Amino acid sequence: MADMDDDELLDALGVEVAPLKASSRTQREERIIAGFEDILRFYQAHGRAPQHGEDRDIFERLYAVRLDQLRKLPEAHALLAAMDAPGLLAGASSSVANIDELDEDALLAELGVGDHVPAEDDITVLRHVRSSVEKRVAEEVADRSPCPDFESFQPLFEQVEQELKAGVRKALRFGRDASVADGNFFILVGQLAYVAEVGEAIKAPNGESDARLRVIFANGTESNLLRRSLQRALYKDDTGRRLSDPDMGPLFSGEAEPDDIESGTIYVLRSKSSHPFVAEHRELIHKIGVTGGKVETRIAGANKDATYLLADVEVVATYKLHNLNRVRLEAIFHRLFGAAQLDLTIEDRFGQPVKPREWFLVPLHVIDEAVSHLRDGTLTSLTYDPRTASLVVAGNS
């Protein structure tokens, strides 16, 4: 037996060896299959085909474009028929109109599966065939579910949008500061994302520290992803941004801004609504606003405006200020008293539900104190504590 070669030994053992078959697929076909496998994985995870839309995850939008393109290719239908149990290729195309103007080579080029791939897009760096690490990141970020308590987070997103418009917050390119902490806001694939919870530290496979996050998105979904997955996704997203903490000033600067007014009035209103909750807490419920004109003009017709709870109002306090930025000032008050924002839904004149956002459960003397701190420049260090109904140093509430 020592003189037998390998083939003779296997033959003596009764083992038949089938010759290795060379792959009958071309490189082009293998890439089409690999691209369709990503779409199938999405379908298996979500129970539907990927869809277009700015509110969709960037990878879902990418898969939707890819699926539209594959539907245009007759050879793809024949090649993928055995894999397409859900019938994804038979669906109607919903991509952009100019897809119809592309020939097969152009469509394949968009998929990164053309016969003549540019040097920078060779098989090792295909645009739409990602490495296993990138696929894992994509799956973690895209794996979202409906947020069951989104109504408690929605006011935060609305407040942040107001602060961005008023210049109280800034959107900064992600990277210079790559930290992720509880309470941080980011923009990921065009959507606001809020880090609601940071779990206990865990050790990643590479030995570095990581943590599981609860991230809430402005479209009412949430994701339980790892901190490093979020960081990688923000790095890879050209539009990924970190939102700065609120900038409370300058309110009284020497240079005029578009929303500056030479003199104005901070006004505090109390509602005369007969709504049971409002009637019970009337002495605590106040609306805070800023106007450059007459307060009386501003509140005329309040009983027909859902902003004023569809009821007449009483002016309980006014404060005259000069050279102030109206938009920024209103954003500051809304942020300061955000924890005490009135959570009340009423029906407007047309029977549609409305949730006014500019009323707060704050005693009048606390508002007066806040204006005093505003005038002497010390308001930036304070926050409102609803438990004690008082202004406290930020971080101590």
C-alpha positions, 0 to 999 in steps of 0.5 A, a space after each residue: 500500500 505504501 507504493 500506491 499514489 493518491 488516486 489508487 488509494 482512494 480507488 482501493 477504498 471505494 471512494 469516487 472523486 468527482 472532478 471539480 467543475 469550473 464555474 459556468 457563471 461569468 464575472 458579470 453574472 456573479 455580480 448581478 447575483 450578489 447584488 440581488 442577494 442583498 435585496 433578498 436579505 432585505 425582503 426576508 428582514 422586512 417582509 417587503 421590497 425596498 422602496 424609494 423616498 427621502 424618509 427611507 434608509 439610505 441602503 433601502 433606497 440603494 436597493 430600490 434603485 438596484 431592483 428597478 434596474 434589474 427589472 429592466 434587464 431581460 438577462 437578469 430575469 432569466 438568471 435570477 428566476 430560480 432565486 426570485 421566489 417572492 416575485 420581486 422582479 415582476 413588480 412595477 418599477 418606481 425609480 426615477 424617470 431617467 432610468 428608462 433612458 439608460 441602455 443595458 451597459 449604463 444600467 449595469 454600470 450604475 450597479 457596478 457590474 459592467 464588463 469594463 469596470 474603471 480602475 477605481 471601481 474594480 472587483 475589490 472596490 465595487 460600489 454596491 457589493 460591500 465588504 462583510 463589515 460594511 454589510 453588518 453596519 448597514 444591517 445594524 443601522 437599517 434594522 429599525 422598528 416602530 417606536 412605541 412611545 414616540 409621542 414622548 420624543 416628538 416634542 424634542 425633535 420639534 424643539 431641535 428643528 426650531 433651534 436649528 432654524 433659529 441658529 441656537 444649534 448648529 449642524 457640524 460635520 461628524 468626525 472632529 468629535 466622534 463621541 456618542 453620549 446620552 442626549 446627543 442629536 445627529 443627522 443620519 441619512 437625512 433624518 434626525 436621530 436622538 440617542 435616548 439611552 446608552 447601555 452598559 459598556 461591553 467589550 467589542 471583538 477587537 477588545 475595544 469598549 462599546 455599548 448598545 444604544 437606543 436611538 430614536 429617529 424623527 420618522 417614529 422608528 427606533 434602533 437598538 444598535 451598537 455605538 461603534 456601528 452608529 459612529 461608522 455609519 455617520 463617518 460613511 454618510 457624507 451628510 452625517 452631522 452632529 448637532 451642537 448643544 444649544 447656543 443661548 446667545 448673543 441675544 443683545 449684540 451690536 450687529 443687527 441680524 435679520 430677525 432683530 427688532 429695535 424694541 420688542 415685548 415679551 408677553 405672558 398669556 393666561 387662557 380663559 378656556 373652559 377645557 377641564 384641565 386648563 380650568 383646573 390649572 389656570 393659574 399655572 398654564 402660561 403662553 410665552 411669546 415675543 412681538 415687535 408690535 402691539 400685544 393686543 394686535 397679536 392676540 386679536 381673534 385668539 378664540 378662533 386660533 388653535 394656537 391660543 386654545 380656541 379661547 380668549 386670553 388674558 395678558 398677565 405680564 409684559 417685559 420691554 426689551 431692546 435690540 433682541 433677536 426674536 426667533 432666538 429668544 422664543 427658542 430659548 424660552 421653549 428650551 428652558 421650559 421644555 420639560 413643563 410643556 403642556 401636553 394637551 390635544 384639542 380640536 380646531 374649528 374643522 374638528 381636526 386634532 391640534 396639539 399646541 406647543 407654546 403653553 407651559 405649566 410654569 408659575 408666573 413668578 418663575 417666568 419673571 425670574 427667568 426674564 431677570 436672568 435674561 437681562 443680566 446674562 445669567 440665564 444660560 447657566 439655568 434650567 427649569 426643574 418641574 419637581 420644585 417649580 424653580 430655576 436651578 443651575 443646569 446639571 443639578 436638576 
